[in-house]
Amino acid sequence: MTVATQRPAGADHVGRIVQHVLMHADPNSVPLAARNAARMFMFDSIGVALAGASVAESSLVRRAALTWGKSGGRGCDASVWGSSEQLPAPSAAMVNAFHIHNQEFDCVHEKAVVHPMAVILAALMAYAERDGQVSGAKFLAALAIAVDVATVIGMTATKPIRFFRPAHCGCLGAAIGMAYLAEMDEVGIKNTLGLAYSQLAGTMQAHIEGTPTLALQVAFAARSAVNAVDLAALGFCAPHDVVDGKYGYLALIEDGAANLASFAELGKVWQITLVSHKPYPTGRAAQGGISALQNAMQEHDLAADDVVSVVLHAPPLIRQLVDRPYRDRMATNYARLCLPYLLALVLRDGKVGLDAYNETNLRDSQLRVLASRISVIADTNTDPNALTPQALTLSLVGNRRVSVDIAVVYGSPEAPMTSDAQREKFVACCRHAPAPLSMDQIRSLMGTLNNIDGATNVASFIAHTVDG
């Protein structure tokens, strides 16, 4: 890992970001593989958002947003997906971003530890719907460019995550994506990025306490990104040296030590092609263990009573993110990131699905017993962003043992979900929405999203998210 403890002479990483935007003004200059990946993760994230609207706290977020501008009111020009509600674009971005991230079911860039689509897709779509003339092709290019910026900045990290990186990096990436859609010049792009940087907020405190504010930080970031581009479009001046400056991102967020080599990948490696799906509605840090335990139980025809103990050897980041003790009467947001609870579900049910966090499961005494058999041991991996390698060891009755090495996590580009599995996830999410879509409606929505690159107005899919 290349680490810089102070600003290199002549460093201008904002300039590199601006160059990356301007050199791809033609959407077709973005590689087809990147645009295809953007469409795939747009598809995934829309489904996840529809299911996320069913989370209890969604009604609170929507009620608050309605006080800032109501449907039919002046400036209400963007939609809450899956409903007839329209809000001002910043508020719609906020609500939709909350829905994408609130079930921990949205995609993730593992090396950056950034959920790139939650902030970016919600913000860019609110902007595009309000504009009314953003083509699907241009939108997919904007998504790819925005994800590049968010993840390259995320990969500068050399220390354990303290600030909530998905919100911070997502906000910066979304700002750049909207500046691209607005066809801003160099000054406009820098002002947009500076205005977004000036609004960054969010820490890991909500994570360790298991509160729904974790996802709300992503929502705040989406709203802030739209606010940034709106102010920049009016000519509002902002600080420009917000990556390398004395009080820029690298100095403050990363404490002056950063992996600057990640910026060399801009324009060479399209990070959207390296994003991972989430097969399960939980933190990515838990998914290697879930998949490995599922496979071991199926391969060896095991039941919960056969398993005496489960030990996961994993990088320190796994322990930081999901090794939290089982609690009686856990809150849903705590349980989503509680590996003992999640692996107990696999032992009992063989899966972790959208119904994993219902009251019956959260109060189940059998799951408490099974969770007591599960432990995590941190290895000596020094990479603060590492999710792998991991190793799962099952001690079984009769002094038997089963071990599983986890080199890659299911859902990653190296171990991808099949197209059928992606569709099954999408259908399950649509059926889990507050107003579940019929199969005919789901097929119509899937068809629209799968052909979104040919749409003259990318927001046309939104009408297909509403029942009836």
C-alpha positions as CSV (number, residue, x, y, z in Angstrom):
1,M,0.0,0.0,0.0
2,T,1.3,3.4,-0.9
3,V,0.8,5.8,2.0
4,A,1.5,9.6,2.0
5,T,1.7,11.3,5.4
6,Q,1.6,14.7,3.9
7,R,0.5,16.4,0.7
8,P,2.8,15.5,-2.2
9,A,4.3,18.5,-4.0
10,G,2.0,19.6,-6.8
11,A,-0.8,17.1,-5.9
12,D,-4.1,18.1,-7.4
13,H,-6.6,15.3,-7.0
14,V,-9.6,17.5,-7.5
15,G,-8.1,18.4,-10.9
16,R,-7.9,14.7,-11.7
17,I,-11.5,14.3,-10.9
18,V,-12.5,17.3,-13.0
19,Q,-10.4,15.9,-15.9
20,H,-12.2,12.5,-15.5
21,V,-15.5,14.2,-15.9
22,L,-14.7,16.5,-18.8
23,M,-13.0,13.8,-20.9
24,H,-16.1,11.7,-20.8
25,A,-18.6,14.4,-21.9
26,D,-19.8,11.9,-24.6
27,P,-21.6,9.1,-22.7
28,N,-20.4,6.6,-25.3
29,S,-16.8,7.3,-24.2
30,V,-17.6,5.5,-20.9
31,P,-16.8,1.8,-21.6
32,L,-19.8,-0.4,-22.4
33,A,-18.9,-2.7,-19.5
34,A,-19.1,0.2,-17.0
35,R,-22.5,1.3,-18.5
36,N,-23.8,-2.3,-18.3
37,A,-22.7,-2.6,-14.7
38,A,-24.4,0.8,-13.9
39,R,-27.6,-0.5,-15.4
40,M,-27.4,-3.8,-13.4
41,F,-26.8,-2.0,-10.1
42,M,-29.5,0.5,-10.9
43,F,-31.9,-2.4,-11.4
44,D,-30.8,-4.0,-8.1
45,S,-31.0,-0.7,-6.1
46,I,-34.5,0.2,-7.4
47,G,-35.8,-3.2,-6.1
48,V,-34.1,-2.8,-2.8
49,A,-35.6,0.7,-2.4
50,L,-39.1,-0.6,-3.0
51,A,-38.6,-3.1,-0.2
52,G,-37.0,-0.5,2.0
53,A,-40.1,1.6,2.0
54,S,-41.7,-1.0,4.2
55,V,-39.2,-0.3,7.1
56,A,-41.1,1.2,10.0
57,E,-38.9,4.4,10.2
58,S,-39.7,5.2,6.6
59,S,-43.0,6.8,7.6
60,L,-41.1,9.1,9.9
61,V,-38.7,10.2,7.2
62,R,-41.5,10.8,4.8
63,R,-43.5,12.7,7.3
64,A,-40.6,15.0,8.0
65,A,-39.9,15.5,4.3
66,L,-43.5,16.4,3.6
67,T,-43.2,19.3,6.0
68,W,-40.5,20.7,3.7
69,G,-42.8,20.7,0.6
70,K,-45.9,18.7,-0.1
71,S,-47.2,16.8,-3.2
72,G,-48.7,19.2,-5.6
73,G,-46.9,22.2,-4.1
74,R,-44.5,24.5,-5.8
75,G,-41.2,22.9,-6.5
76,C,-42.4,19.3,-5.9
77,D,-40.8,17.8,-9.0
78,A,-39.3,14.4,-8.0
79,S,-40.9,11.2,-6.8
80,V,-40.7,8.8,-3.9
81,W,-40.4,5.6,-5.8
82,G,-43.2,3.1,-5.3
83,S,-45.7,5.8,-4.4
84,S,-47.6,8.8,-5.8
85,E,-45.8,11.2,-3.5
86,Q,-43.8,14.0,-5.1
87,L,-41.4,16.2,-3.2
88,P,-38.8,18.8,-3.9
89,A,-35.8,17.0,-5.5
90,P,-33.5,17.2,-2.4
91,S,-36.3,15.7,-0.2
92,A,-37.1,13.0,-2.7
93,A,-33.4,12.1,-2.9
94,M,-33.3,11.9,0.8
95,V,-36.3,9.6,1.1
96,N,-35.2,7.3,-1.7
97,A,-31.6,7.0,-0.4
98,F,-33.0,6.0,3.0
99,H,-35.1,3.3,1.4
100,I,-32.1,2.0,-0.6
101,H,-29.8,1.7,2.5
102,N,-32.1,1.0,5.4
103,Q,-32.2,-2.8,5.1
104,E,-28.5,-3.2,4.4
105,F,-29.5,-4.9,1.1
106,D,-27.8,-2.4,-1.3
107,C,-24.6,-3.1,-3.2
108,V,-21.1,-2.3,-1.9
109,H,-17.6,-1.7,-3.2
110,E,-15.6,-3.8,-0.9
111,K,-12.2,-2.2,-1.3
112,A,-13.6,1.2,-0.6
113,V,-16.1,0.0,2.0
114,V,-18.6,2.3,0.3
115,H,-22.3,1.6,-0.7
116,P,-22.0,3.6,-3.9
117,M,-25.6,3.5,-5.2
118,A,-27.5,4.6,-2.2
119,V,-26.6,8.2,-2.2
120,I,-25.6,8.4,-5.9
121,L,-28.6,6.8,-7.5
122,A,-31.1,8.6,-5.3
123,A,-29.6,12.0,-5.8
124,L,-28.9,11.6,-9.6
125,M,-32.4,10.3,-10.2
126,A,-34.1,13.2,-8.3
127,Y,-32.0,15.6,-10.4
128,A,-32.8,13.8,-13.6
129,E,-36.6,13.6,-12.9
130,R,-36.7,17.3,-12.2
131,D,-34.8,18.1,-15.4
132,G,-37.1,15.8,-17.4
133,Q,-34.6,15.5,-20.3
134,V,-31.8,13.2,-19.1
135,S,-31.4,10.2,-21.4
136,G,-30.8,6.7,-20.1
137,A,-27.5,6.6,-21.8
138,K,-26.2,9.8,-20.2
139,F,-27.6,8.8,-16.8
140,L,-25.7,5.4,-16.9
141,A,-22.5,7.2,-17.8
142,A,-23.1,9.7,-14.9
143,L,-23.6,6.8,-12.5
144,A,-20.3,5.2,-13.6
145,I,-18.4,8.4,-13.2
146,A,-19.9,9.2,-9.8
147,V,-19.2,5.7,-8.5
148,D,-15.6,6.1,-9.7
149,V,-15.2,9.3,-7.6
150,A,-16.9,7.9,-4.5
151,T,-14.9,4.7,-4.4
152,V,-11.5,6.1,-5.4
153,I,-11.8,8.6,-2.5
154,G,-13.0,5.7,-0.3
155,M,-10.0,3.6,-1.1
156,T,-7.7,6.3,0.2
157,A,-8.4,5.0,3.7
158,T,-5.5,3.5,5.6
159,K,-7.1,3.3,9.1
160,P,-10.3,1.7,10.5
161,I,-13.5,3.5,9.5
162,R,-14.6,6.2,12.0
163,F,-16.7,8.6,9.9
164,F,-19.5,7.0,8.0
165,R,-17.7,6.6,4.7
166,P,-20.8,5.5,2.5
167,A,-22.4,8.9,3.3
168,H,-19.2,11.0,2.9
169,C,-18.0,9.4,-0.3
170,G,-21.4,8.9,-1.7
171,C,-22.1,12.6,-1.3
172,L,-18.9,13.6,-3.1
173,G,-19.6,11.1,-5.9
174,A,-23.2,12.1,-6.3
175,A,-22.2,15.8,-6.6
176,I,-19.8,14.9,-9.4
177,G,-22.4,12.8,-11.1
178,M,-24.9,15.7,-11.1
179,A,-22.3,18.1,-12.3
180,Y,-21.7,15.8,-15.2
181,L,-25.5,15.7,-16.0
182,A,-25.6,19.5,-15.7
183,E,-22.7,19.7,-18.2
184,M,-20.8,22.1,-15.9
185,D,-17.4,23.5,-16.7
186,E,-14.3,23.2,-14.5
187,V,-15.3,25.9,-12.1
188,G,-18.8,24.6,-11.8
189,I,-17.6,21.1,-11.1
190,K,-15.2,22.3,-8.4
191,N,-17.9,24.5,-6.8
192,T,-20.3,21.5,-6.7
193,L,-17.7,19.3,-5.1
194,G,-16.7,22.0,-2.6
195,L,-20.3,22.6,-1.6
196,A,-20.8,18.9,-1.1
197,Y,-17.7,18.6,0.9
198,S,-18.8,21.5,3.1
199,Q,-21.9,19.5,4.1
200,L,-20.2,16.2,5.0
201,A,-21.5,14.6,8.2
202,G,-22.0,11.2,9.7
203,T,-20.0,8.9,12.0
204,M,-19.9,5.2,13.0
205,Q,-21.6,6.0,16.3
206,A,-25.0,5.2,14.8
207,H,-23.5,1.9,13.7
208,I,-22.2,0.7,17.0
209,E,-25.5,1.7,18.7
210,G,-27.5,-0.1,16.1
211,T,-29.9,2.8,15.3
212,P,-31.7,3.6,12.1
213,T,-29.8,6.9,11.9
214,L,-27.1,4.9,10.1
215,A,-29.2,4.8,7.0
216,L,-30.5,8.3,7.6
217,Q,-26.9,9.6,7.3
218,V,-26.9,8.3,3.7
219,A,-30.2,10.1,3.2
220,F,-28.8,13.3,4.5
221,A,-25.9,12.9,2.1
222,A,-28.2,12.5,-0.9
223,R,-30.1,15.7,0.0
224,S,-26.8,17.6,0.6
225,A,-25.5,16.5,-2.9
226,V,-28.6,17.9,-4.6
227,N,-28.4,21.1,-2.6
228,A,-24.7,21.4,-3.7
229,V,-25.4,21.1,-7.4
230,D,-28.3,23.6,-7.2
231,L,-26.2,26.2,-5.5
232,A,-23.3,25.7,-7.8
233,A,-25.6,26.0,-10.8
234,L,-26.5,29.5,-9.5
235,G,-22.8,30.4,-9.4
236,F,-22.3,30.0,-5.6
237,C,-18.5,29.9,-4.9
238,A,-17.1,27.2,-2.8
239,P,-13.6,26.0,-1.7
240,H,-11.9,24.0,-4.5
241,D,-9.0,22.3,-2.8
242,V,-11.2,19.9,-0.8
243,V,-9.2,16.7,-1.3
244,D,-5.6,17.8,-0.8
245,G,-6.0,21.1,1.1
246,K,-4.9,21.9,4.6
247,Y,-8.4,21.1,5.8
248,G,-9.4,18.9,2.9
249,Y,-10.7,15.3,3.0
250,L,-7.3,13.6,3.2
251,A,-6.1,15.8,6.1
252,L,-9.3,15.7,8.2
253,I,-11.2,12.5,7.4
254,E,-8.1,10.3,6.9
255,D,-5.9,12.1,9.4
256,G,-3.3,13.0,6.8
257,A,-2.4,9.4,5.9
258,A,-3.9,8.2,2.7
259,N,-3.5,5.6,-0.1
260,L,-3.1,8.1,-2.9
261,A,-2.4,5.3,-5.4
262,S,-6.2,4.8,-5.8
263,F,-6.5,8.0,-7.8
264,A,-4.2,6.5,-10.5
265,E,-7.1,4.2,-11.4
266,L,-9.4,7.0,-12.5
267,G,-10.2,6.5,-16.2
268,K,-8.3,3.2,-16.2
269,V,-10.3,0.9,-13.9
270,W,-14.0,1.6,-13.9
271,Q,-15.0,0.9,-10.3
272,I,-18.7,0.2,-11.0
273,T,-17.5,-3.1,-12.6
274,L,-15.9,-4.1,-9.2
275,V,-19.1,-3.5,-7.1
276,S,-20.6,-6.5,-5.2
277,H,-24.2,-7.5,-5.0
278,K,-25.6,-8.3,-1.6
279,P,-27.4,-11.7,-1.6
280,Y,-28.7,-11.1,2.0
281,P,-30.3,-8.1,3.7
282,T,-27.4,-7.5,6.1
283,G,-24.0,-5.8,6.3
284,R,-21.5,-7.0,3.7
285,A,-19.1,-7.9,6.5
286,A,-21.5,-10.7,7.6
287,Q,-22.1,-12.2,4.2
288,G,-19.0,-14.3,3.8
289,G,-19.9,-16.2,7.0
290,I,-23.5,-16.6,6.0
291,S,-22.7,-18.0,2.6
292,A,-20.0,-20.3,3.9
293,L,-22.2,-21.7,6.7
294,Q,-25.1,-22.2,4.2
295,N,-22.8,-24.1,1.8
296,A,-21.2,-26.2,4.6
297,M,-24.7,-27.2,6.0
298,Q,-25.9,-28.2,2.6
299,E,-22.8,-30.0,1.5
300,H,-22.6,-32.1,4.7
301,D,-26.4,-32.4,5.2
302,L,-26.2,-30.7,8.7
303,A,-29.0,-29.6,11.0
304,A,-28.7,-27.1,13.8
305,D,-28.4,-29.8,16.4
306,D,-25.4,-31.2,14.7
307,V,-23.4,-28.0,15.3
308,V,-21.6,-27.6,18.6
309,S,-19.8,-24.3,17.7
310,V,-19.1,-22.0,14.8
311,V,-15.9,-20.0,14.8
312,L,-15.1,-17.4,12.1
313,H,-11.5,-16.3,11.7
314,A,-11.7,-12.9,9.9
315,P,-9.9,-9.6,9.3
316,P,-10.4,-7.0,12.1
317,L,-12.9,-5.0,10.0
318,I,-15.4,-8.0,10.3
319,R,-15.2,-7.8,14.0
320,Q,-15.6,-4.0,14.0
321,L,-18.7,-4.1,11.8
322,V,-20.7,-7.2,12.7
323,D,-19.2,-8.9,15.8
324,R,-21.6,-7.6,18.3
325,P,-23.2,-9.6,21.1
326,Y,-26.6,-11.1,20.8
327,R,-29.2,-9.2,22.9
328,D,-32.6,-10.1,24.1
329,R,-35.2,-7.9,22.5
330,M,-32.8,-6.6,19.9
331,A,-33.8,-3.7,17.7
332,T,-33.9,-4.5,14.0
333,N,-31.1,-2.2,13.1
334,Y,-28.8,-3.8,15.7
335,A,-29.8,-7.3,14.5
336,R,-28.9,-6.6,10.9
337,L,-25.3,-6.2,11.9
338,C,-25.2,-8.9,14.6
339,L,-23.3,-11.9,13.2
340,P,-24.2,-14.4,16.0
341,Y,-27.9,-13.7,15.3
342,L,-27.5,-14.0,11.5
343,L,-25.6,-17.2,11.7
344,A,-28.1,-18.6,14.1
345,L,-30.8,-17.9,11.5
346,V,-28.7,-19.9,9.0
347,L,-28.4,-22.8,11.5
348,R,-32.1,-22.8,12.1
349,D,-33.6,-21.8,8.7
350,G,-30.7,-22.2,6.2
351,K,-31.1,-18.6,5.1
352,V,-31.3,-14.9,5.9
353,G,-34.2,-13.3,4.0
354,L,-36.3,-10.2,4.1
355,D,-38.4,-11.7,6.9
356,A,-35.3,-12.3,9.1
357,Y,-36.0,-9.4,11.4
358,N,-39.7,-9.9,12.3
359,E,-40.7,-9.8,15.9
360,T,-41.0,-13.6,16.2
361,N,-37.4,-14.1,15.2
362,L,-36.1,-11.3,17.3
363,R,-37.7,-12.8,20.4
364,D,-37.0,-16.5,19.6
365,S,-35.3,-18.3,22.5
366,Q,-33.9,-21.0,20.1
367,L,-32.0,-18.4,18.2
368,R,-30.5,-17.1,21.4
369,V,-29.2,-20.6,22.2
370,L,-27.8,-21.0,18.7
371,A,-26.2,-17.6,18.8
372,S,-24.2,-18.6,21.9
373,R,-22.4,-21.2,19.8
374,I,-21.0,-18.6,17.4
375,S,-17.8,-16.6,17.8
376,V,-15.4,-14.4,15.8
377,I,-11.6,-14.3,16.1
378,A,-9.8,-11.4,14.4
379,D,-6.7,-12.3,12.4
380,T,-3.6,-10.2,11.9
381,N,-4.7,-8.6,8.6
382,T,-3.4,-5.0,8.6
383,D,-5.6,-3.7,5.8
384,P,-8.3,-1.6,7.4
385,N,-10.7,-2.3,4.5
386,A,-10.2,-6.0,4.2
387,L,-13.2,-8.3,4.3
388,T,-11.2,-11.4,3.2
389,P,-9.7,-13.9,3.5
390,Q,-11.8,-15.6,6.2
391,A,-12.1,-19.1,7.5
392,L,-15.1,-20.8,9.0
393,T,-14.7,-23.8,11.4
394,L,-17.7,-25.9,12.5
395,S,-17.3,-28.2,15.5
396,L,-19.9,-31.0,15.2
397,V,-21.2,-33.7,17.5
398,G,-19.1,-36.8,17.5
399,N,-15.9,-34.8,17.6
400,R,-16.1,-34.0,13.9
401,R,-15.0,-30.7,12.3
402,V,-15.7,-29.0,9.0
403,S,-13.6,-26.1,7.8
404,V,-14.4,-23.6,4.9
405,D,-11.9,-21.1,3.5
406,I,-13.5,-17.9,2.3
407,A,-11.2,-16.3,-0.3
408,V,-14.0,-14.3,-1.9
409,V,-17.5,-13.4,-0.8
410,Y,-20.6,-14.5,-2.8
411,G,-22.0,-11.6,-4.7
412,S,-18.6,-10.1,-5.6
413,P,-17.3,-9.9,-9.2
414,E,-15.2,-13.0,-8.4
415,A,-18.2,-15.0,-7.2
416,P,-21.2,-13.2,-8.7
417,M,-24.8,-13.8,-8.3
418,T,-26.3,-15.3,-11.4
419,S,-28.8,-13.4,-13.5
420,D,-31.6,-15.7,-12.2
421,A,-30.5,-15.0,-8.6
422,Q,-30.5,-11.2,-9.3
423,R,-34.0,-11.4,-10.7
424,E,-35.2,-13.5,-7.7
425,K,-33.9,-10.9,-5.4
426,F,-35.6,-8.1,-7.4
427,V,-39.0,-9.9,-7.4
428,A,-38.8,-10.6,-3.7
429,C,-38.1,-6.9,-3.0
430,C,-41.0,-5.8,-5.2
431,R,-43.3,-8.2,-3.4
432,H,-42.1,-6.9,-0.1
433,A,-43.0,-3.3,-0.9
434,P,-45.7,-1.6,1.2
435,A,-48.0,-1.8,-1.9
436,P,-46.7,-5.1,-3.4
437,L,-46.4,-5.2,-7.2
438,S,-48.1,-7.9,-9.1
439,M,-46.0,-10.2,-11.3
440,D,-47.3,-8.4,-14.4
441,Q,-46.2,-5.1,-12.9
442,I,-42.9,-6.5,-11.9
443,R,-42.2,-7.8,-15.4
444,S,-43.1,-4.4,-16.8
445,L,-40.7,-2.7,-14.4
446,M,-38.0,-5.1,-15.1
447,G,-38.4,-4.7,-18.9
448,T,-38.2,-0.9,-18.5
449,L,-35.1,-1.0,-16.4
450,N,-33.3,-3.6,-18.5
451,N,-33.7,-1.2,-21.5
452,I,-33.1,2.0,-19.7
453,D,-30.1,2.9,-21.8
454,G,-32.4,3.5,-24.7
455,A,-34.8,5.8,-22.8
456,T,-35.1,9.4,-23.8
457,N,-36.1,10.2,-20.2
458,V,-34.4,8.0,-17.7
459,A,-37.1,8.8,-15.1
460,S,-39.8,7.0,-17.1
461,F,-39.3,3.9,-15.1
462,I,-40.8,5.6,-12.0
463,A,-44.4,5.2,-13.2
464,H,-43.8,1.4,-13.2
465,T,-43.0,1.3,-9.5
466,V,-46.5,2.2,-8.4
467,D,-49.2,-0.4,-7.9
468,G,-52.1,0.2,-10.4
